[in-house]
Amino acid sequence: MSSAANATGLTPSESKALKERPIQPHEQRIVHAIKEVGRSVISHISTLFSLRLQMYSCSPKEDTFKIYAGNAIFHDPVGIAKGPDSIRAQFLGLAKIFPRADIPKFRLLENPSNLPKNTILIDQDVSYFRNAKASSPTKTLNSLLTIKVNDAYLVTSHEEHWNHEKNSTSDDGFLGMINEQRKKLTASFTDTVVGKPKD
């Protein structure tokens, strides 16, 4: 495991050790969008929590993406998407590859003191299935979600760090710059393939 600090300012092992916390009322709509509504694990959690969960369970709906501000950015090891339509395309594209995903672990984490209060941290495991009827997943992935919201509680930044490890950016030198450009191209290609939402 890397010793480089992720978006929390902590190492992966330190961010994985953060304590779980309850959801706050202003976070409900965002967290709802992450995972599908009605999962037994989170059935006691409000509507906002469920909308956010829909994305990662490969069951997003058109209104799932209303949690994003117009200038929102989604960044993971595969792509960098800008704006709600591009972010939508990334998750709809994922659902085309994996028709089913289960979320066996989902923890809302306490923020370290160095992070602003408008940051939501989530530690999750997502099991992806290429065959929706399979008994075991194709891949299970642990990730740290770092979500920043504005004063209207709309998401402005949504970062996913696989295994809690830092995403490379142009700040990491020449190879980081090349990787960042590849991520932008990947997101642009996905936008083209998936298409824009119908009004």
Disulfide bonds with the S-S distance in Angstrom:
none
